Amino acid sequence: MSAPASSTQGAQDAAVLRVHELVAGYVKGMPIVKGASLQVGAGELVAIIGPNGAGKSTLMKAIAGLVTAESGQIALRSASLLGLSPDQIMRAGLGFVPQTGNVFATLTIHENLRVGGYLLGAELTQRLERAYTMFPALAAKRRDKARTLSGGQRQMLAIARALMTDPSVLMLDEPSAGLAPMMVQEVFESLHRLSRQGVSVLMVEQNAKGALQHSDRAYILVEGGNHLEGPAQALLHDPAVGAAFLGQGRRREAA
């Protein structure tokens, strides 16, 4: 019995980002996130899924310092993020890509990336070249205004800009929202590739099936708290999860 406990403790110690029993909301005393917990390991791609109104985006914003946490713990590499401003959290090593307003439409791709790396100093040139190597489609359009990009290309730019500071954890809120199916696949594959390159990724996703297909682990949030968690593939093939969150039960009934 002691071996499993030791193994679990080892996994917890290895977590890059850890959130424990977080309570947060927009109005004090009226929490939307009600005791949610999660962790993200090094090089992991972790998804948060759940029904509309479950508190997924609020949880993400609370971790990023955009929503005040009333209680609980948020730690990045064992250092507490509670009470820090969003820019302090970013400097600590957490990148965040919101669902909307995540690029400057009137700036070029190159200018957007430079804004993302404004704190870098001498490292800026190296990081710019790394961004273009990781996202060659952006390199070909580096002088184009961001407003000329497709939805998928904008999402790639937002991700590339967030990576300019070399964050320990990259968080994304609904990265596939509003994208064509082909671009959804490309975004998910890019995030999966980033995780395999050592970037820890945490994403909130309404496209539950796509998120589970490309993630290592996942958390299902319901009414602001943890409902289920586990390996993404296990959740993807769990009949109860399929019926409740992937619409599989309705399709079988229709057939």
ABEGO torsion letter per residue (X at the ends): XAAAAAAAAAAAAABABBBBGBBBBABBGBBABBGBBBBBBBGBBBBBBEBBGAGAAAAAAAAAGABBBABEBBBBGGBBABGBBAAAAAAAGBBBBBABGABBAABBAAAAAAAAAAAAEAAAAAAAAAAAAABAAAAAAAABBAAABBAAAAAAAAAAAAAAAGBABBBBBGAABGBBAAAAAAAAAAAAAAAAAGBBBBBBBABAAAAAAABABBBBBBGGBBABBEBAAAAAABAAAAAAAAGAAAAAAAX
